[in-house]
Structure formats: C-alpha cells, structure tokens
C-alpha cells in the first residue's frame, strides 16, 4: 500500500483523548479563592503535586487550576512510556551527575514503584503494564553501542540485557532489527490520558478543589503569601507550585531554560491475531530505536501500534500554536518508516495522527527551583520524560516549599540548573545546526561532528 493511503482516514486528534471515559471538565474559577497551596497546571506535574500534598497533610487546603482541561496537553498526547529513569538514561546521568548516579537510580526506581502503588491504591484505570522497554539497534554500529551500554550499566549496578539479532527478533520481528538492550523492569506502559483523569479523580476525592478553563494570567506577592490572577477571579495562597512546563512560566526568569519541541505520533487500527502473530510482539514491551532521530512504539490495550518520534520541530521564537499539532509531512514520513520496519503489516491503516509540544531543556531532564522568597516552586524541562519523572518533581516542589532539606533537595541535580538557550536568532540557528548534525551522524555510523562534540563539552543538548 502507498503509505499516503494508510493515512487517508486518520483523525487529526490524539488517540488517547478520544476515549469514552473522558471526564467532564470542572467549572471555571469565579471570584476569589483562598487556600494553603495553589497548584497551577492540570497535567501530571500539577496533579501529582496536589495529590501528594494531600497525602502528606490531609488538612492542607489545596486548589488546582488548569487553563483548559486536565491532561489535554503533553499528559494526554505522549507515548505512554512511564520510565524509572530521572536522568534520561544511564549515559546522560553518568555524564552529568556521576557522583550521585547511584542515588538517582535508587530514587527513580522507588518513584516508579510508588506510581505502581498509587495506581493500585486509587484504582487508577490507566492500563498500567510493567512490561519494560527495549532499545533497538537497526545499524551494525548501534549493536556495538548497545553491547557497550549493557557492560557500562552492569558496572554501575544496573541490570540491562543485551539481545543479539536472533534474540531481538524473537521478541519483536522486524527485518530492520539487528539487536537490542532490554530493560525488563524499569519502564511501564500506560494509557496516558487515563492516568491524568484518574489522578484528577483521586485528588478530588481527597479534597482538592479543581477548576478547569481557568488559566493563570499573573503571579504576585500578597503579604506573606501569593496572589494569582485568573480571567474571572483570583486565588490567594500561602504557597504556589507551578506545573506549567512547556507553557511560559509565571516566573519569567525560568523561560530561557525551556524551548518547545513538537513531536508527532500515529496509531494504527487494531491488529488482528494473524497480524500480531506476524510480528511476534507477545510481551508487549515498549520499543525505541537507537538513532539520534529515533522512533518510539508500543502496543495499546486493544492492540493498536502507536508509532511516533523522529522529527523534532522547533518553532522560531518558541511560539506555541495549536496549528502545529498537525504536520502532514511528518505523518507521511512516519508512515513510510513504519512500513519499512514492519513490511508484514502492509495494508494496515492509521486511525489517528497528532502532535504536541515537549518542554525541552538542554540537559534532557527536569530542573527545579523557587521564587518569591521560597513561596513559589517550579519543576520543568522534563524533555519527554514526564510520565514518570513528574511524580518525583512533585515531591521536590513540595520539599522546597516546606523549606526542607531532604535526600531529594540535597541532590546536585536539584540544586543546579541547565544551560539556558540563547535568544533568537541564535537559538533557531543553533538548534537547526544541531538537528542537521544529528541527522548526519545517523547517516555516518554515529560519528559526531565538531559541532556536536562542542555541544557535548558545553553540556548543551537537543534531542529528537
């Protein structure tokens, strides 16, 4: 089949958000509210913060405001890979925080365990499956890299299993697969929108007052507390936690640390038993290939394949726009790549195609801080790692607001910031040159040019 024909009936909307279990939006805030803690943002970051705040202190009065609807942005559009890693992988963690890597691994694994426990405790119907993930080699040089990565992981107490070509194809069969690196326990697959909706319900059940269609428009001091203005009212709070991520922060000095990068994904129609057998995907792991410009893919609960990634589109000036949630040229590229990977699924059709913005920072993993004399906390820059790491970020924000030194707030990772992105036109030019260099490296057996080596030394990154 012509890949373009496979897209003919694809709906331009996120597959996850079309679920019939989508809840009704809560009414907007009207008038003035007073509370102990105001959480701004109704994605994972804000929802975990509100929920954990009530778990820590059930008497704490918590309000959450969301500009549109809970989970409508990145939390309802992602691939549903819930990873234990807080550092965007072992290599990034060792490069940036070698002295505390073991502690970061421990905290990350504990965080994923706590997510799994919360899913059970609150009966979060989010298709949680702790199936693990395989990084897949599609080129010979990537096989060598994965083998070396397994050895490095073992040296640091991390159990990753190297798969040769035959072992990899026994797990999932594609003529393009040459090897793999299997993390059997460190990643769970979820329905991302259902997780957000479940967290909304759980937080409300604990007494969090949630207002949707209530954007925060201004933040200012108010005596010993803070005031946040909304279109129809204000919230006066002792403390404020910002979970706005890719959207312009109410703390302006945070903004240079984040750029939006648009990512795109497709979902297929459900596979028949014969189609599923033809690719042998019995263990339902998440998969991602090992190129700089990579694809991520997984099975949904009803055996569709979600296939996303590769292109990473930075809009000049970092301007967010709903118009960028669709990009036909990327959809077509993804469809071509899909059938190259799985030629045995020729004739399969895509039912949904969508995109969304990722809050990208230069170190690939979240950063944290406070403002207004410690009355405001923020966590941002998760760079595609937010499904799991936002829960850890929520814990950090609550620790910071309490003024507590904990094993989390004592981390160098928490105490330091990434390099900010330069102003335009330098950001546009630098990101463009980096993308070109990454593509060139993918076509040159992974060899990184002088520009990428310089960016590596400076601690600046840009990932597809």
Kinemage of the C-alpha trace (Angstrom):
@kinemage 1
@onewidth
@group {chain A} dominant
@subgroup {mainchain}
@vectorlist {calphas} color= white
{ca unk a 1} P 0.000 0.000 0.000
{ca unk a 2} L 1.106 3.553 -0.695
{ca unk a 3} L 1.916 4.951 2.791
{ca unk a 4} L -0.130 8.039 1.977
{ca unk a 5} L -3.242 5.876 1.551
{ca unk a 6} L -2.711 4.418 5.010
{ca unk a 7} L -3.290 7.917 6.394
{ca unk a 8} L -6.442 8.692 4.418
{ca unk a 9} L -8.826 8.089 7.307
{ca unk a 10} L -6.573 9.161 10.188
{ca unk a 11} L -8.354 11.521 12.545
{ca unk a 12} L -6.332 14.663 13.395
{ca unk a 13} L -6.682 14.202 17.134
{ca unk a 14} L -4.812 12.323 19.884
{ca unk a 15} L -5.996 8.727 20.119
{ca unk a 16} L -5.842 8.798 23.919
{ca unk a 17} L -8.115 11.821 24.301
{ca unk a 18} L -10.922 10.229 22.311
{ca unk a 19} L -11.516 7.621 24.986
{ca unk a 20} L -15.185 7.443 26.026
{ca unk a 21} L -14.127 7.638 29.676
{ca unk a 22} L -13.012 11.254 29.288
{ca unk a 23} L -14.498 13.162 32.231
{ca unk a 24} L -16.495 16.359 32.070
{ca unk a 25} L -14.491 19.486 32.744
{ca unk a 26} L -14.888 21.135 36.123
{ca unk a 27} L -16.350 24.681 36.230
{ca unk a 28} L -14.013 27.649 35.927
{ca unk a 29} L -12.972 29.631 38.985
{ca unk a 30} L -15.209 32.658 39.534
{ca unk a 31} L -14.470 35.179 42.265
{ca unk a 32} L -11.772 34.885 44.929
{ca unk a 33} L -10.440 31.689 46.494
{ca unk a 34} L -8.129 31.282 49.492
{ca unk a 35} L -6.005 28.201 50.151
{ca unk a 36} L -2.815 26.885 51.697
{ca unk a 37} L -1.399 25.597 48.400
{ca unk a 38} L -2.279 26.608 44.856
{ca unk a 39} L -1.164 24.252 42.095
{ca unk a 40} L -1.042 25.778 38.604
{ca unk a 41} L -1.399 23.223 35.799
{ca unk a 42} L -3.582 20.150 35.390
{ca unk a 43} L -1.099 17.801 33.758
{ca unk a 44} L 0.906 15.113 35.530
{ca unk a 45} L 3.158 17.618 37.299
{ca unk a 46} L 0.310 19.555 38.875
{ca unk a 47} L -1.904 16.544 39.559
{ca unk a 48} L 0.811 14.592 41.368
{ca unk a 49} L 1.695 17.704 43.381
{ca unk a 50} L -1.896 18.231 44.506
{ca unk a 51} L -2.414 14.555 45.325
{ca unk a 52} L 0.832 14.127 47.274
{ca unk a 53} L 0.257 17.399 49.132
{ca unk a 54} L -2.987 15.969 50.489
{ca unk a 55} L -1.349 12.630 51.247
{ca unk a 56} L 1.331 14.390 53.283
{ca unk a 57} L -1.151 16.608 55.132
{ca unk a 58} L -4.870 15.822 54.705
{ca unk a 59} L -5.782 19.082 56.454
{ca unk a 60} L -3.951 21.205 53.884
{ca unk a 61} L -6.347 23.229 51.738
{ca unk a 62} L -5.305 22.677 48.105
{ca unk a 63} L -6.651 24.311 44.937
{ca unk a 64} L -5.603 23.326 41.394
{ca unk a 65} L -6.297 25.474 38.349
{ca unk a 66} L -5.929 24.354 34.728
{ca unk a 67} L -6.070 26.627 31.683
{ca unk a 68} L -8.015 24.168 29.536
{ca unk a 69} L -8.878 20.609 30.638
{ca unk a 70} L -6.976 18.117 32.750
{ca unk a 71} L -4.493 16.137 30.673
{ca unk a 72} L -5.246 17.881 27.364
{ca unk a 73} L -1.634 18.809 26.543
{ca unk a 74} L 1.517 16.677 26.853
{ca unk a 75} L -0.021 14.476 29.557
{ca unk a 76} L -2.688 13.277 27.136
{ca unk a 77} L -0.603 13.167 23.958
{ca unk a 78} L 2.551 11.248 24.844
{ca unk a 79} L 3.509 7.680 24.020
{ca unk a 80} L 2.675 6.294 27.455
{ca unk a 81} L 6.216 5.193 28.411
{ca unk a 82} L 6.473 5.546 32.198
{ca unk a 83} L 10.187 5.207 32.964
{ca unk a 84} L 12.054 4.884 36.231
{ca unk a 85} L 14.986 6.933 34.956
{ca unk a 86} L 15.136 10.509 36.214
{ca unk a 87} L 18.167 11.338 34.058
{ca unk a 88} L 17.051 10.435 30.533
{ca unk a 89} L 19.075 7.260 30.584
{ca unk a 90} L 22.295 5.961 32.048
{ca unk a 91} L 24.713 7.742 29.712
{ca unk a 92} L 23.179 11.167 30.368
{ca unk a 93} L 23.068 10.533 34.107
{ca unk a 94} L 26.703 9.426 34.307
{ca unk a 95} L 27.865 12.326 32.130
{ca unk a 96} L 26.132 14.952 34.258
{ca unk a 97} L 25.933 13.567 37.817
{ca unk a 98} L 28.463 10.726 38.144
{ca unk a 99} L 28.857 11.193 41.880
{ca unk a 100} L 25.175 10.767 42.636
{ca unk a 101} L 24.154 8.461 39.820
{ca unk a 102} L 23.546 5.506 42.151
{ca unk a 103} L 21.261 7.628 44.335
{ca unk a 104} L 19.376 8.926 41.276
{ca unk a 105} L 18.844 5.351 40.083
{ca unk a 106} L 17.580 4.339 43.525
{ca unk a 107} L 15.201 7.301 43.705
{ca unk a 108} L 13.979 6.687 40.171
{ca unk a 109} L 13.223 3.030 40.813
{ca unk a 110} L 11.458 3.929 44.044
{ca unk a 111} L 9.438 6.572 42.196
{ca unk a 112} L 8.216 4.052 39.619
{ca unk a 113} L 7.309 1.628 42.414
{ca unk a 114} L 5.333 4.401 44.091
{ca unk a 115} L 3.488 5.160 40.846
{ca unk a 116} L 2.560 1.487 40.576
{ca unk a 117} L 1.408 1.533 44.214
{ca unk a 118} L -0.703 4.648 43.606
{ca unk a 119} L -2.321 3.013 40.580
{ca unk a 120} L -3.430 0.171 42.849
{ca unk a 121} L -4.308 2.309 45.878
{ca unk a 122} L -6.552 4.708 43.963
{ca unk a 123} L -7.792 2.157 41.402
{ca unk a 124} L -6.415 4.251 38.545
{ca unk a 125} L -7.778 2.596 35.400
{ca unk a 126} L -4.863 3.513 33.133
{ca unk a 127} L -3.830 0.187 31.508
{ca unk a 128} L -0.666 0.045 33.637
{ca unk a 129} L 1.650 -2.764 32.405
{ca unk a 130} L 5.195 -3.024 33.749
{ca unk a 131} L 6.476 -4.681 30.615
{ca unk a 132} L 9.849 -2.967 30.292
{ca unk a 133} L 11.403 -1.424 27.198
{ca unk a 134} L 13.889 -2.485 24.536
{ca unk a 135} L 16.287 -0.088 22.827
{ca unk a 136} L 16.622 -1.492 19.320
{ca unk a 137} L 19.662 -1.419 17.050
{ca unk a 138} L 18.922 -1.024 13.352
{ca unk a 139} L 22.527 -0.478 12.211
{ca unk a 140} L 25.678 -2.521 12.916
{ca unk a 141} L 27.398 0.278 14.836
{ca unk a 142} L 24.360 0.527 17.125
{ca unk a 143} L 24.742 -3.147 18.037
{ca unk a 144} L 28.239 -2.392 19.325
{ca unk a 145} L 26.955 0.655 21.202
{ca unk a 146} L 24.204 -1.334 22.908
{ca unk a 147} L 26.613 -4.102 23.895
{ca unk a 148} L 28.930 -1.489 25.429
{ca unk a 149} L 25.969 0.175 27.145
{ca unk a 150} L 24.993 -3.127 28.774
{ca unk a 151} L 28.539 -3.547 30.087
{ca unk a 152} L 28.620 0.027 31.419
{ca unk a 153} L 25.242 -0.442 33.083
{ca unk a 154} L 26.452 -3.614 34.808
{ca unk a 155} L 29.476 -1.747 36.170
{ca unk a 156} L 27.060 0.642 37.890
{ca unk a 157} L 24.695 -1.997 39.206
{ca unk a 158} L 22.013 -1.607 36.548
{ca unk a 159} L 20.689 -4.813 35.015
{ca unk a 160} L 20.159 -4.444 31.268
{ca unk a 161} L 20.129 -7.462 28.970
{ca unk a 162} L 21.867 -7.327 25.609
{ca unk a 163} L 19.981 -9.133 22.821
{ca unk a 164} L 21.643 -10.292 19.619
{ca unk a 165} L 19.796 -10.198 16.311
{ca unk a 166} L 18.003 -13.519 16.760
{ca unk a 167} L 17.058 -12.812 20.381
{ca unk a 168} L 15.734 -9.402 19.428
{ca unk a 169} L 13.656 -10.732 16.562
{ca unk a 170} L 12.285 -13.438 18.837
{ca unk a 171} L 10.831 -10.643 20.980
{ca unk a 172} L 9.528 -8.488 18.109
{ca unk a 173} L 10.168 -9.387 14.498
{ca unk a 174} L 11.296 -6.768 12.016
{ca unk a 175} L 13.808 -7.218 9.212
{ca unk a 176} L 15.390 -3.937 10.352
{ca unk a 177} L 16.206 -5.154 13.889
{ca unk a 178} L 19.847 -6.117 14.475
{ca unk a 179} L 19.993 -6.246 18.273
{ca unk a 180} L 18.529 -4.797 21.423
{ca unk a 181} L 19.045 -3.697 25.010
{ca unk a 182} L 16.253 -4.906 27.284
{ca unk a 183} L 15.286 -3.106 30.485
{ca unk a 184} L 12.823 -5.623 31.887
{ca unk a 185} L 11.607 -3.726 34.960
{ca unk a 186} L 12.413 -0.035 34.588
{ca unk a 187} L 9.550 1.024 32.303
{ca unk a 188} L 5.787 0.599 32.420
{ca unk a 189} L 3.294 1.167 29.623
{ca unk a 190} L 0.204 3.220 30.445
{ca unk a 191} L -2.778 4.943 28.827
{ca unk a 192} L -1.529 8.490 29.436
{ca unk a 193} L -4.845 10.330 29.365
{ca unk a 194} L -6.488 7.797 31.679
{ca unk a 195} L -3.644 8.303 34.150
{ca unk a 196} L -4.281 12.064 34.168
{ca unk a 197} L -8.026 11.608 34.539
{ca unk a 198} L -7.534 9.069 37.311
{ca unk a 199} L -5.216 11.425 39.187
{ca unk a 200} L -7.825 14.169 38.851
{ca unk a 201} L -10.463 11.938 40.421
{ca unk a 202} L -8.146 10.742 43.184
{ca unk a 203} L -7.083 14.293 44.069
{ca unk a 204} L -10.690 15.480 44.141
{ca unk a 205} L -11.643 12.552 46.370
{ca unk a 206} L -9.000 13.733 48.858
{ca unk a 207} L -10.494 17.213 48.850
{ca unk a 208} L -8.505 19.118 46.213
{ca unk a 209} L -10.675 21.824 44.624
{ca unk a 210} L -10.089 21.692 40.862
{ca unk a 211} L -11.059 24.448 38.437
{ca unk a 212} L -10.624 23.916 34.695
{ca unk a 213} L -10.784 26.519 31.903
{ca unk a 214} L -9.002 28.760 34.401
{ca unk a 215} L -5.646 29.996 33.068
{ca unk a 216} L -3.297 31.750 35.475
{ca unk a 217} L -2.534 35.161 33.988
{ca unk a 218} L -0.361 36.836 36.636
{ca unk a 219} L 1.565 35.980 39.794
{ca unk a 220} L 2.435 38.496 42.527
{ca unk a 221} L 3.265 38.695 46.195
{ca unk a 222} L 0.464 39.296 48.666
{ca unk a 223} L 1.681 39.916 52.186
{ca unk a 224} L 3.200 36.687 53.453
{ca unk a 225} L 1.606 34.724 50.609
{ca unk a 226} L 0.945 34.926 46.886
{ca unk a 227} L -1.858 36.024 44.606
{ca unk a 228} L -2.603 34.522 41.190
{ca unk a 229} L -4.979 36.253 38.830
{ca unk a 230} L -7.327 34.347 36.531
{ca unk a 231} L -9.823 35.630 33.939
{ca unk a 232} L -12.764 35.663 36.374
{ca unk a 233} L -11.111 35.905 39.770
{ca unk a 234} L -8.050 35.470 41.970
{ca unk a 235} L -6.507 32.830 44.198
{ca unk a 236} L -4.750 33.878 47.389
{ca unk a 237} L -2.400 31.155 48.596
{ca unk a 238} L 0.319 30.705 51.182
{ca unk a 239} L 2.360 28.715 48.679
{ca unk a 240} L 2.233 28.112 44.908
{ca unk a 241} L 3.530 25.140 42.868
{ca unk a 242} L 3.943 25.710 39.130
{ca unk a 243} L 3.407 22.673 36.904
{ca unk a 244} L 3.075 24.568 33.623
{ca unk a 245} L 6.156 23.018 31.942
{ca unk a 246} L 6.189 23.947 28.226
{ca unk a 247} L 3.895 26.932 28.677
{ca unk a 248} L 5.502 30.303 29.522
{ca unk a 249} L 6.321 30.274 33.219
{ca unk a 250} L 4.769 32.816 35.556
{ca unk a 251} L 8.340 33.156 36.861
{ca unk a 252} L 9.865 34.934 33.878
{ca unk a 253} L 13.487 34.069 34.633
{ca unk a 254} L 12.652 30.379 34.075
{ca unk a 255} L 11.619 30.902 30.460
{ca unk a 256} L 15.103 30.902 28.800
{ca unk a 257} L 15.712 27.384 30.124
{ca unk a 258} L 12.940 25.805 28.054
{ca unk a 259} L 12.146 25.565 24.364
{ca unk a 260} L 9.105 23.814 22.900
{ca unk a 261} L 9.830 20.936 20.550
{ca unk a 262} L 6.917 19.460 18.626
{ca unk a 263} L 6.713 15.682 18.486
{ca unk a 264} L 4.293 13.620 16.359
{ca unk a 265} L 2.671 10.204 16.586
{ca unk a 266} L 0.327 7.863 14.727
{ca unk a 267} L -1.845 4.976 15.879
{ca unk a 268} L -2.956 2.102 13.696
{ca unk a 269} L -6.241 0.285 13.642
{ca unk a 270} L -6.261 -2.742 15.990
{ca unk a 271} L -4.148 -5.616 14.724
{ca unk a 272} L -5.815 -8.937 14.003
{ca unk a 273} L -4.490 -12.068 15.694
{ca unk a 274} L -2.688 -13.018 12.476
{ca unk a 275} L -1.137 -9.574 12.119
{ca unk a 276} L 0.020 -9.598 15.718
{ca unk a 277} L 1.458 -13.095 15.266
{ca unk a 278} L 3.361 -11.934 12.174
{ca unk a 279} L 5.431 -9.561 14.305
{ca unk a 280} L 5.534 -11.804 17.386
{ca unk a 281} L 5.069 -8.968 19.892
{ca unk a 282} L 3.970 -11.242 22.736
{ca unk a 283} L 5.494 -9.479 25.745
{ca unk a 284} L 4.101 -6.001 24.963
{ca unk a 285} L 7.307 -4.113 25.745
{ca unk a 286} L 7.828 -0.556 24.737
{ca unk a 287} L 10.349 -0.161 21.918
{ca unk a 288} L 12.580 2.634 20.707
{ca unk a 289} L 15.306 2.579 18.091
{ca unk a 290} L 18.805 3.787 18.840
{ca unk a 291} L 19.360 6.545 16.291
{ca unk a 292} L 19.686 10.201 17.252
{ca unk a 293} L 16.468 10.751 15.326
{ca unk a 294} L 14.584 7.869 16.857
{ca unk a 295} L 11.152 6.277 16.790
{ca unk a 296} L 9.253 5.047 19.842
{ca unk a 297} L 6.495 2.470 19.504
{ca unk a 298} L 4.262 0.323 21.666
{ca unk a 299} L 1.013 -1.641 21.742
{ca unk a 300} L -2.166 -0.169 23.169
{ca unk a 301} L -4.594 -2.189 25.285
{ca unk a 302} L -6.627 -3.033 22.165
{ca unk a 303} L -3.508 -3.984 20.158
{ca unk a 304} L -3.032 -0.919 18.037
{ca unk a 305} L 0.530 0.169 17.411
{ca unk a 306} L 1.451 3.690 18.437
{ca unk a 307} L 4.375 4.877 16.302
{ca unk a 308} L 5.950 8.275 16.998
{ca unk a 309} L 9.082 10.368 17.128
{ca unk a 310} L 11.848 11.010 14.590
{ca unk a 311} L 11.075 14.611 13.647
{ca unk a 312} L 11.616 17.225 16.354
{ca unk a 313} L 10.264 20.580 15.240
{ca unk a 314} L 11.331 23.772 16.975
{ca unk a 315} L 9.216 26.821 16.047
{ca unk a 316} L 11.135 30.060 15.613
{ca unk a 317} L 10.883 32.121 18.773
{ca unk a 318} L 9.470 29.192 20.703
{ca unk a 319} L 5.914 30.178 19.830
{ca unk a 320} L 3.250 27.645 20.762
{ca unk a 321} L 0.318 27.197 18.396
{ca unk a 322} L -2.441 24.626 18.033
{ca unk a 323} L -1.779 24.781 14.278
{ca unk a 324} L 1.480 22.931 14.896
{ca unk a 325} L -0.333 19.939 16.395
{ca unk a 326} L -0.727 18.692 12.809
{ca unk a 327} L 2.142 18.226 10.360
{ca unk a 328} L 1.187 16.121 7.319
{ca unk a 329} L 4.756 15.870 6.015
{ca unk a 330} L 5.844 14.299 9.294
{ca unk a 331} L 2.829 11.965 9.321
{ca unk a 332} L 3.786 10.723 5.867
{ca unk a 333} L 7.427 10.276 6.901
{ca unk a 334} L 6.353 8.286 9.964
{ca unk a 335} L 4.048 6.093 7.856
{ca unk a 336} L 6.875 5.303 5.421
{ca unk a 337} L 9.198 4.417 8.277
{ca unk a 338} L 6.520 2.244 9.889
{ca unk a 339} L 6.073 0.019 6.838
{ca unk a 340} L 9.834 -0.179 6.356
{ca unk a 341} L 10.046 -1.525 9.904
{ca unk a 342} L 7.029 -3.846 9.611
{ca unk a 343} L 6.543 -4.772 5.931
{ca unk a 344} L 4.463 -7.767 7.057
{ca unk a 345} L 1.760 -5.245 8.116
{ca unk a 346} L 1.312 -3.816 4.618
{ca unk a 347} L -2.296 -2.731 4.229
{ca unk a 348} L -2.745 -1.666 7.844
{ca unk a 349} L -4.315 1.764 8.229
{ca unk a 350} L -3.727 4.586 10.673
{ca unk a 351} L -6.708 5.878 12.619
{ca unk a 352} L -5.193 8.886 14.427
{ca unk a 353} L -2.380 11.362 13.791
{ca unk a 354} L -1.390 14.153 16.164
{ca unk a 355} L 1.382 16.188 17.672
{ca unk a 356} L 2.203 18.227 20.729
{ca unk a 357} L 4.918 20.290 22.358
{ca unk a 358} L 7.581 18.847 24.674
{ca unk a 359} L 9.192 21.095 27.328
{ca unk a 360} L 12.813 20.670 26.324
{ca unk a 361} L 15.832 21.798 28.320
{ca unk a 362} L 19.498 21.489 27.464
{ca unk a 363} L 20.278 18.696 29.911
{ca unk a 364} L 17.332 16.462 28.850
{ca unk a 365} L 15.955 16.095 32.374
{ca unk a 366} L 13.998 18.316 34.729
{ca unk a 367} L 15.307 21.242 36.720
{ca unk a 368} L 13.833 22.760 39.855
{ca unk a 369} L 13.778 25.982 41.833
{ca unk a 370} L 11.945 28.508 43.942
{ca unk a 371} L 10.967 32.148 43.631
{ca unk a 372} L 9.372 34.857 45.758
{ca unk a 373} L 11.407 34.009 48.869
{ca unk a 374} L 10.567 30.322 48.680
{ca unk a 375} L 6.802 30.796 48.434
{ca unk a 376} L 6.731 29.559 44.813
{ca unk a 377} L 8.290 26.343 43.483
{ca unk a 378} L 8.614 25.018 39.956
{ca unk a 379} L 9.736 21.905 38.120
{ca unk a 380} L 10.125 21.980 34.341
{ca unk a 381} L 12.171 20.759 31.385
{ca unk a 382} L 11.255 17.063 31.548
{ca unk a 383} L 12.162 16.680 27.840
{ca unk a 384} L 9.903 13.763 27.025
{ca unk a 385} L 10.482 12.065 30.386
{ca unk a 386} L 7.479 13.442 32.204
{ca unk a 387} L 5.181 10.430 32.533
{ca unk a 388} L 7.192 9.050 35.440
{ca unk a 389} L 9.569 11.824 36.493
{ca unk a 390} L 6.815 14.377 37.149
{ca unk a 391} L 5.861 12.474 40.274
{ca unk a 392} L 9.425 12.866 41.558
{ca unk a 393} L 9.259 16.541 40.549
{ca unk a 394} L 6.099 16.957 42.596
{ca unk a 395} L 7.885 15.583 45.654
{ca unk a 396} L 10.772 18.003 45.060
{ca unk a 397} L 8.455 21.016 44.742
{ca unk a 398} L 6.663 20.138 47.969
{ca unk a 399} L 10.001 19.657 49.764
{ca unk a 400} L 11.194 23.043 48.511
{ca unk a 401} L 8.000 24.796 49.561
{ca unk a 402} L 8.314 23.258 53.013
{ca unk a 403} L 11.877 24.537 53.251
{ca unk a 404} L 13.089 21.044 53.999
{ca unk a 405} L 16.475 19.566 53.145
{ca unk a 406} L 15.706 16.033 52.048
{ca unk a 407} L 17.517 13.368 50.064
{ca unk a 408} L 15.821 14.942 47.029
{ca unk a 409} L 16.586 18.620 47.647
{ca unk a 410} L 20.192 17.808 48.540
{ca unk a 411} L 20.859 16.418 45.056
{ca unk a 412} L 23.174 18.323 42.741
{ca unk a 413} L 20.578 17.600 40.064
{ca unk a 414} L 18.019 19.584 42.085
{ca unk a 415} L 20.372 22.339 43.229
{ca unk a 416} L 21.723 23.202 39.762
{ca unk a 417} L 20.219 24.499 36.527
{ca unk a 418} L 20.895 23.502 32.912
{ca unk a 419} L 22.439 25.922 30.457
{ca unk a 420} L 19.796 28.351 29.179
{ca unk a 421} L 19.065 28.575 25.478
{ca unk a 422} L 20.338 31.717 23.736
{ca unk a 423} L 17.958 34.372 22.407
{ca unk a 424} L 16.810 34.412 18.797
{ca unk a 425} L 18.056 34.161 16.137
{ca unk a 426} L 20.842 32.206 17.842
{ca unk a 427} L 18.528 29.568 19.305
{ca unk a 428} L 16.964 28.890 15.896
{ca unk a 429} L 20.341 28.675 14.197
{ca unk a 430} L 21.914 26.524 16.908
{ca unk a 431} L 19.031 24.080 17.110
{ca unk a 432} L 18.887 23.848 13.313
{ca unk a 433} L 22.611 23.115 13.087
{ca unk a 434} L 22.309 20.528 15.847
{ca unk a 435} L 19.436 18.749 14.085
{ca unk a 436} L 21.399 18.698 10.829
{ca unk a 437} L 24.433 17.316 12.658
{ca unk a 438} L 22.385 14.596 14.382
{ca unk a 439} L 20.943 13.520 11.041
{ca unk a 440} L 24.437 13.452 9.568
{ca unk a 441} L 25.668 11.324 12.499
{ca unk a 442} L 22.835 8.837 11.914
{ca unk a 443} L 23.981 8.516 8.308
{ca unk a 444} L 27.681 8.242 9.255
{ca unk a 445} L 27.754 5.267 11.638
{ca unk a 446} L 27.135 7.517 14.633
{ca unk a 447} L 30.204 9.721 14.159
{ca unk a 448} L 29.627 13.083 15.832
{ca unk a 449} L 30.983 16.164 14.095
{ca unk a 450} L 32.818 19.075 15.700
{ca unk a 451} L 29.578 20.928 16.440
{ca unk a 452} L 28.069 18.006 18.366
{ca unk a 453} L 31.329 17.386 20.231
{ca unk a 454} L 31.395 21.052 21.232
{ca unk a 455} L 27.785 20.904 22.406
{ca unk a 456} L 28.614 17.773 24.408
{ca unk a 457} L 31.505 19.554 26.156
{ca unk a 458} L 29.312 22.565 26.962
{ca unk a 459} L 26.553 20.386 28.348
{ca unk a 460} L 24.088 21.629 25.751
{ca unk a 461} L 21.817 19.149 24.030
{ca unk a 462} L 18.938 18.864 21.640
{ca unk a 463} L 17.295 15.509 21.147
{ca unk a 464} L 14.753 14.224 18.648
